[in-house]
């Protein structure tokens, strides 16, 4: 927690220092102060706080800045803050998990979707005729990854450059489906969170407990 608070302060200072020096003092102060609010809001959202009593937040902020006696004991403040983060994250995790499970349950009923015992689902978009890789192989692929709401989080297709990697070096769902594919195949793959990044949040776009969708084209197996 101390590291996150230190990071927040650092980000705030960077945002303030990046503003144009040529501005007048009054304008610069206003813009810098507004930027500080933006940075603090981003940092709070990034550590799991999407909802709060904004009026109470402002009162606490102003009291602290002015050196007034706080309405919450100093020793209790950090505990309350940490508890708020944990509760907010737990609510978001539950929401992501339920959304993914509902999506996959509905998706399993669609024509052409094949469901496996592991929970993985896929559709064959294009059939190839080459060999299938093993866990020990290195493969070359094109892929397009989205969240269940359609937001793109990563795409070698959009970058225009295929990606090469060992089969045993990617997430579990990819390991499973790649061994089912032949060179030349293109699958649309639907992964429950257990076969993706699980309870982890690998980046700002992919939250914990997120089900993921990939279009994967197996271009080749390296020798």
Secondary structure as GFF3:
##gff-version 3
##sequence-region A 1 223
A	DSSP	alpha_helix	2	17	.	.	.	ID=ss1
A	DSSP	alpha_helix	25	46	.	.	.	ID=ss2
A	DSSP	alpha_helix	54	66	.	.	.	ID=ss3
A	DSSP	alpha_helix	74	107	.	.	.	ID=ss4
A	DSSP	beta_strand	114	115	.	.	.	ID=ss5
A	DSSP	beta_strand	121	126	.	.	.	ID=ss6
A	DSSP	beta_strand	138	147	.	.	.	ID=ss7
A	DSSP	beta_strand	152	155	.	.	.	ID=ss8
A	DSSP	alpha_helix	156	159	.	.	.	ID=ss9
A	DSSP	beta_strand	163	166	.	.	.	ID=ss10
A	DSSP	three_ten_helix	167	169	.	.	.	ID=ss11
A	DSSP	alpha_helix	172	178	.	.	.	ID=ss12
A	DSSP	beta_strand	186	191	.	.	.	ID=ss13
A	DSSP	three_ten_helix	193	195	.	.	.	ID=ss14
A	DSSP	beta_strand	212	222	.	.	.	ID=ss15
###
